[in-house]
């Protein structure tokens, strides 16, 4: 499939050398045809969680992602895949200067596509739109001329950009993006949200009986729904069961859970 080929090229040529990872992507017609042990990304017709076009998570030692088919689904596919490769289990933190107070140090959650997730910052690989991503220099303490803070610089190594310089300086969050961090001195999680009319810094409500990352994901999903101007909806009651069972290698009740979370009209593909 052309999208899989482009994603493989992005990983091997663009992302892998910068982030020090290697991976290859294959395609299967269904979950039943995926080799056990493979990380799974399901492409579906419609995610029932309103306003959400893609997300990724993990169950035990198995990362997974769900991507809704749309006009820009290849950007979402790239976004989720790259973030899985950079931080498979949502626990990678990088220390750096606070964007609120330069004299303070915080721990940033590594989500390589979130700040530059807007479609306008995507670039083409063999004609296919792929998500932009930030580099490890994104967390540098100060700006340095000639340093690449995101892959898409408008004229960078094969990148056919829609718009140049998505991230011109460290810890910059352009329109449509967000950045999440943890303050070790207070234990609080916060998020710089540039998905609304004006940028805002929001404190993420403390988790109640769930992992901190789960609370962050649920908070962010509600903000993304507003950004994409779709009505707010709560996560289905069976969402945690979906997390536990959907991408478990044993499959189990995966198909039934898929039906609850996805409106299927023409089948599913797993990459």
C-alpha positions in Angstrom: 0.0 0.0 0.0 1.3 3.4 -0.9 0.8 4.9 2.6 2.7 2.1 4.2 5.6 2.6 1.8 5.7 6.3 2.6 5.6 5.7 6.3 8.4 3.2 6.1 10.5 5.8 4.2 9.7 8.5 6.7 10.8 6.1 9.6 14.0 5.0 7.8 15.1 8.3 6.2 13.7 11.0 8.5 12.7 9.9 11.9 15.0 6.9 12.7 18.4 8.7 12.3 17.2 11.7 14.4 15.7 9.7 17.2 17.9 6.6 17.1 15.1 4.1 16.4 14.5 1.5 13.7 11.3 -0.1 12.6 9.4 -1.4 9.6 5.7 -1.3 8.8 3.7 -4.1 7.2 0.0 -4.3 6.3 -2.6 -7.0 7.2 -6.3 -7.2 6.2 -7.5 -7.8 9.8 -6.4 -8.4 13.4 -6.5 -12.1 12.8 -3.8 -11.9 10.2 -1.3 -9.9 12.4 1.7 -11.9 13.6 1.7 -12.2 17.4 4.0 -9.7 19.1 3.6 -7.1 16.4 2.6 -3.6 17.4 -0.8 -2.8 15.9 -2.3 0.3 14.3 -5.9 -0.2 13.1 -7.3 2.0 10.4 -11.1 2.2 10.8 -14.0 4.0 9.2 -15.1 6.0 12.2 -14.1 6.2 15.8 -17.2 6.5 18.0 -15.4 8.8 20.4 -16.6 12.1 18.9 -14.0 14.5 17.6 -11.2 12.0 18.1 -9.4 11.0 14.8 -6.6 8.9 16.3 -5.0 7.9 19.5 -2.3 5.5 20.9 -1.8 3.6 24.1 -0.4 0.4 25.4 -1.5 -2.8 27.2 1.3 -4.5 29.2 4.2 -4.6 26.8 2.1 -4.1 23.7 1.7 -0.5 22.2 -1.2 0.1 19.9 -3.0 2.8 18.0 -6.3 3.5 16.3 -6.6 5.8 13.3 -9.9 7.0 11.7 -10.1 7.2 7.9 -10.4 10.7 6.6 -8.9 13.0 4.0 -5.8 13.4 6.1 -5.6 10.0 7.7 -2.0 9.5 6.6 -1.0 12.4 8.8 -2.7 10.7 11.8 -1.1 7.4 10.9 2.3 9.0 10.8 1.6 10.9 14.0 0.6 7.9 16.1 3.3 5.6 14.7 6.2 8.0 15.3 5.0 8.7 18.9 4.8 5.0 19.6 8.3 4.6 18.4 9.7 7.5 20.4 7.8 6.6 23.6 6.0 3.2 23.4 4.6 3.3 27.0 3.9 6.9 27.6 6.5 7.3 30.3 9.4 9.1 28.7 10.2 12.5 30.3 12.9 15.0 29.3 14.0 17.7 31.8 14.1 21.2 30.6 13.4 24.9 31.3 9.7 25.6 32.1 7.9 27.7 29.5 6.1 29.4 32.4 9.2 30.3 34.4 12.7 30.0 32.7 14.3 29.8 36.2 12.3 26.6 36.9 13.0 23.0 35.7 10.2 20.7 34.7 9.9 17.3 33.0 8.3 17.3 29.5 6.4 14.3 28.2 7.9 13.1 25.0 5.1 13.3 22.4 7.1 14.1 19.2 4.1 15.2 17.0 1.8 17.0 19.5 3.2 20.6 19.3 3.3 20.5 15.4 0.2 18.3 14.9 -1.7 20.8 12.7 -2.2 19.6 9.1 -0.5 22.8 7.8 2.8 21.6 9.1 2.7 18.2 7.4 5.1 17.3 4.6 5.1 14.9 1.7 7.0 11.7 1.4 6.7 10.3 -2.1 3.6 12.5 -2.5 2.0 11.2 0.7 1.3 13.6 3.6 3.2 12.7 6.8 3.2 14.3 10.2 5.9 16.7 11.2 7.8 15.9 14.4 10.1 17.7 16.7 13.8 16.7 17.3 15.6 16.1 20.6 16.9 19.7 20.3 13.3 20.8 20.9 14.1 20.8 24.6 17.3 22.8 24.3 17.6 25.6 26.9 18.3 28.4 24.3 17.9 29.0 20.6 20.9 28.3 18.3 21.0 29.4 14.7 21.1 26.5 12.2 19.7 24.0 14.7 16.7 21.9 13.6 13.9 21.9 16.2 11.4 20.0 14.0 12.0 18.0 10.8 9.9 20.2 8.6 12.1 23.3 7.9 10.7 23.8 4.5 13.8 22.8 2.7 15.0 19.9 4.7 16.3 16.6 3.3 13.6 15.6 1.0 10.7 17.2 2.9 8.2 18.7 0.5 6.7 21.0 3.1 3.3 22.7 3.1 4.6 25.4 5.3 8.1 26.2 6.4 9.6 26.2 9.9 6.8 24.7 12.0 8.9 25.0 15.2 11.4 27.8 14.9 12.8 27.7 18.5 12.9 25.4 21.5 9.7 24.5 23.2 7.6 26.5 20.8 4.0 25.4 20.4 2.5 26.6 17.1 -1.3 27.0 16.5 -3.1 23.7 16.7 -0.6 22.0 19.0 0.0 21.4 22.7 2.8 20.5 25.1 2.5 18.5 28.4 4.9 18.5 31.4 5.2 17.4 35.0 6.5 19.7 37.8 8.5 17.4 40.2 8.5 20.1 42.9 4.7 20.0 43.2 3.8 16.7 41.5 1.3 18.6 39.2 0.9 18.0 35.4 0.2 21.0 33.1 -0.4 21.5 29.5 0.3 24.5 27.1 -2.8 24.4 24.9 -2.7 26.3 21.6 -5.8 24.5 20.2 -8.2 27.3 21.0 -8.6 31.0 20.1 -5.8 32.0 22.4 -3.0 29.9 24.0 -3.6 28.9 27.6 -1.8 26.9 30.2 -4.1 24.4 31.9 -3.5 22.3 35.0 -4.4 18.7 34.3 -6.8 17.3 37.0 -5.0 14.8 39.2 -5.7 11.1 38.3 -8.2 9.3 40.4 -7.5 5.6 40.4 -5.8 5.6 37.0 -2.2 6.1 35.8 -1.1 9.7 35.4 -0.7 9.1 31.6 -4.3 7.9 31.4 -5.6 11.1 33.0 -3.4 13.2 30.7 -4.8 11.4 27.6 -8.4 11.8 28.7 -7.9 15.5 29.4 -6.2 16.1 26.1 -8.8 14.2 24.1 -11.5 16.5 25.4 -9.4 19.5 24.3 -8.8 18.0 20.8 -12.5 17.5 20.4 -13.1 21.2 20.9 -10.2 22.1 18.6 -11.7 20.1 15.7 -15.1 21.7 16.5 -17.1 18.6 17.2 -19.4 18.1 20.1 -18.0 17.0 23.4 -18.7 13.4 24.3 -17.6 11.3 27.3 -15.4 8.3 26.7 -17.5 5.1 26.4 -17.9 3.2 29.6 -16.1 0.2 28.1 -13.0 2.3 27.0 -10.8 0.7 29.7 -11.9 -2.7 28.5 -10.9 -1.7 25.1 -7.5 -0.7 26.4 -7.1 -4.1 28.0 -8.5 -6.3 25.3 -8.4 -4.7 21.9 -4.8 -5.1 21.0 -4.0 -8.0 23.3 -2.2 -10.7 21.4 -4.9 -13.2 22.4 -7.4 -11.0 20.6 -10.3 -12.3 22.8 -13.2 -10.0 22.6 -11.4 -7.5 20.4 -13.8 -7.7 17.5 -16.8 -6.9 19.7 -15.0 -4.0 21.3 -14.0 -2.7 17.9 -17.7 -2.6 16.9 -18.5 -0.6 20.1 -15.8 2.0 19.4 -15.8 2.1 15.6 -18.6 2.4 13.1 -17.5 0.0 10.4 -18.8 0.5 6.9 -16.2 -1.0 4.7 -13.8 -3.1 6.8 -10.6 -2.5 8.6 -6.9 -2.6 7.9 -4.1 -3.1 10.3 -0.6 -1.8 9.7 
